[in-house]
């Protein structure tokens, strides 16, 4: 099993689920999205940035049987998440 963990600030878990659905996934649990040969599990927390600012940080753990399946999904999702949160 291949696993990649990425964290993204400034997006919500709800938005991240939408991005995962747009790259071929389907929500199969509260914070789980499954594609044909991959699965993504999300967690969400509020993190402090400096003394007064807080942001939402979503961590996504992507899993698949191979790099060839997983790497394009992670790349496509990251482009959407970084553009939205930036």
N, C-alpha and C positions, 0 to 999 in steps of 0.2 A: 504494500500500500504506500502510495506517495502522498505526502501531506505538505501543504503550504499554509502558513499563517501570515495574514496581513492585517494591519490596523489602519483605519481611515478616520480622520477627524473632520467634524463639520457636517456629517450626514447622519441620518437616523437609521435605525434598523429597518424601518418600514421602507425607506427609500432604497436601502441596500437590497432588500428583497425584490423590489421592483426592477432594479438593475440586473439582478441574477435571473429574474424571469425573462428579461429582454435578451439575455445571451443563451436562452434555451432551457432554463430551469423551471420547476414548478414547486410552489410551496407545499411541503408535505408535513410540516409540523409548525409549532409556534415560531421557532427561529431556525428552521431547517428548510433548505431548498435543494431539490434533487434534479439533476440533469440525466441524460441517457446513461452516461458512464462516470458520473461524478456526483459529489454531495458537498454542500456548503453548510456549515453551522455557524450561527452568528451569536455574538454577545454584545451588549451595549453598556457603557458606563459614562459618567460625567467626569472629566478630568480638568484640573486647574491649569491655566496658562497664566503664569504671573500671579500677582497678589489679588487681582479682582476679576479676572476673566475666566469663564468656564466654557468648555466645549463638550459636545457629545463625541465619543470615540466608539466606533464600531469595529470589532475584531471579527474577522471571517477566517475560519479554518476550512480550507478546501481539501478534499480527499478524492483520490482516484487510483486506478490500478497502474497508470503510466504517466510519465512526464508529457508524452505526446498528446494525451487527452487533456491534461490539467493545465499546462502552460498557456495555451491559447485562451482558455476560459478565464484564468487569473488575469491575463493581460487585457482582455476585453472588458472585464469587470472593473479593473483598476483605472482604465481610461475614463469610464463613465463616473466612477466614484471620485476620482481626483478632480475632474472638471467640475463636478457639481459642488464639491466641498470647498474648492479653491476660490 
